[in-house]
Amino acid sequence: MTHKRIDLHMHSLFSDGELLPSELARRALVLGHETIAITDHVDYSNIETIPNIKKAIDDINKNWDITVVLGAEITHAPTESIAPLAKKARKLGAKIVVVHGETLNEPVIGGTNLAAVSCKDVDILGHPGLITEEEAEIALENDVTLEISARKGHCLGNGHVANIARKVGNDLVVDTDTHAPDDLITFDRAIEIALGAGMSREEAMTATVDNPRKILEKRGVY
């Protein structure tokens, strides 16, 4: 059976990505994607811009054989602001809400992972770095999925995240955090990244097929 790719963490030039939503969708479609979420970086300075790409997304979904989902990634915000920002993103139309986790690659403020997994408006904790078992247990309680990242630097914590998730029972997804054309990957490459994080082939398939679909179903996209 041939599987199509689902990637719920991508950026357009409406934050720090290089591509228009249409070009991002076109490149993803050519690489065999079924669904992508455009989750541009937000804090209180720009969160009101979330609806700006909805017309483009509606046009893509009407005319091409790919589903593009409006989302947001709360990034480097004060921990106290994560829950209200997530709620506001939802009100502005975001179907997928990601929080920029405590990656080993950037100086994310401590407590970000905890604030994210404590919020039921959050879908995915992106590249959570050295997430603790306690944080993972809270994520499980609140149905927040942990991310295995294909992105350079952010991927440094993948093995740890996979081990914690296996121990606690968390759902995982494999996302690219795409910013540029070369960041996009095929389904087979996503499986390889999961295997490289120490996941079994069955776990890798669940993280690339079942778990992203579960999130989309929960948020009414599918």
Secondary structure, 3 states (H helix, E strand, C coil): CCCCEEEEEECCCCCCCCCCHHHHHHHHHHCCEEEEEECCEECCCCHHHHHHHHHHHHHHHHHCCCEEEEEEEECCCCHHHHHHHHHHHHHCCCCEEEEECCCCCCCCCCCHHHHHHCCCCCCEEECCCCCCHHHHHHHHHCCCEEEEECCCCHHHHHHHHHHHHHHHCCCEEEECCECCHHHCCCHHHHHHHHHHCCCCHHHHHHHHHHHHHHHHHHCCCC
